[in-house]
């Protein structure tokens, strides 16, 4: 029996503008991941931020700065992927930019 593959693209019903704004403004906290239903990535982002600032406060600035830089680079990557319409929500649907559908 042959497996039928759905070649139709699936697009998320999440707002592109909301996702991009959340990523650009609150990206290091992972708010955009929670909005898109990617809870694991959201927890990863907020954990990096908390750990980075914690290490800065307790006297390990090198470790804290490295963690915050990793979080910032991750945020830039995700924001760029959202901008070009290549980022997926929590159920695997692309968050399309206006006119992509």
C-alpha positions as CSV (number, residue, x, y, z in Angstrom):
1,X,0.0,0.0,0.0
2,X,1.4,3.4,-1.0
3,X,1.7,6.2,1.4
4,X,0.0,9.3,0.3
5,X,2.1,12.5,0.8
6,X,0.4,15.8,1.2
7,X,2.4,18.1,-1.0
8,X,0.3,21.1,0.0
9,X,2.2,23.5,2.2
10,X,0.8,24.1,5.6
11,X,0.9,27.6,7.0
12,X,0.5,28.6,10.7
13,X,-2.4,30.7,11.8
14,X,-0.1,32.7,14.1
15,X,0.5,36.3,13.2
16,X,3.7,37.0,11.3
17,X,3.9,40.6,12.6
18,X,3.3,39.6,16.2
19,X,6.0,36.8,16.0
20,X,8.6,39.1,14.4
21,X,7.9,42.0,16.9
22,X,8.1,39.6,19.9
23,X,11.3,38.1,18.5
24,X,12.9,41.5,17.9
25,X,11.9,43.1,21.2
26,X,11.8,40.2,23.7
27,X,13.9,37.6,21.7
28,X,16.5,36.9,24.4
29,X,13.7,36.0,26.8
30,X,12.1,33.6,24.3
31,X,8.6,35.2,24.3
32,X,8.2,34.6,20.6
33,X,8.8,30.8,21.1
34,X,6.0,30.7,23.7
35,X,3.7,32.6,21.3
36,X,4.4,30.1,18.5
37,X,3.9,27.1,20.7
38,X,7.6,26.1,20.8
39,X,7.8,25.8,24.6
40,X,11.1,23.9,24.7
41,X,12.9,26.6,22.8
42,X,11.2,29.2,24.9
43,X,12.5,27.5,28.1
44,X,16.0,27.3,26.5
45,X,16.0,31.0,25.7
46,X,14.8,32.1,29.1
47,X,17.2,29.7,30.8
48,X,20.2,31.1,28.9
49,X,19.2,34.6,29.9
50,X,18.7,33.8,33.6
51,X,21.9,31.8,33.7
52,X,23.9,34.5,32.0
53,X,22.8,37.2,34.3
54,X,23.2,34.9,37.3
55,X,26.8,34.2,36.4
56,X,27.4,38.0,36.0
57,X,26.0,38.7,39.4
58,X,27.8,35.9,41.3
59,X,31.2,36.9,39.9
60,X,31.8,34.8,36.8
61,X,31.5,37.5,34.1
62,X,33.2,35.5,31.3
63,X,30.7,32.6,31.6
64,X,27.7,35.1,31.9
65,X,28.8,37.0,28.8
66,X,29.3,33.9,26.8
67,X,25.8,32.6,27.7
68,X,24.2,36.0,26.8
69,X,26.1,36.1,23.5
70,X,24.9,32.6,22.6
71,X,21.3,33.7,23.4
72,X,21.7,36.9,21.3
73,X,23.1,34.9,18.3
74,X,20.2,32.4,18.6
75,X,17.7,35.3,18.7
76,X,19.2,36.9,15.6
77,X,19.0,33.6,13.7
78,X,15.4,33.0,14.7
79,X,14.4,36.6,13.9
80,X,16.0,36.3,10.4
81,X,14.3,32.9,9.8
82,X,10.9,34.5,10.7
83,X,11.6,37.5,8.4
84,X,12.3,35.3,5.4
85,X,9.3,33.0,6.1
86,X,11.3,29.8,7.0
87,X,10.5,29.5,10.7
88,X,7.9,26.9,11.9
89,X,5.5,27.1,14.8
90,X,5.1,24.4,17.5
91,X,3.1,22.0,15.2
92,X,5.5,22.3,12.3
93,X,3.6,24.9,10.1
94,X,5.6,27.7,8.5
95,X,4.8,31.2,9.9
96,X,4.3,32.9,6.5
97,X,5.2,36.5,5.8
98,X,2.4,38.6,4.1
99,X,1.9,37.3,0.6
100,X,3.8,34.0,1.1
101,X,0.7,31.9,1.1
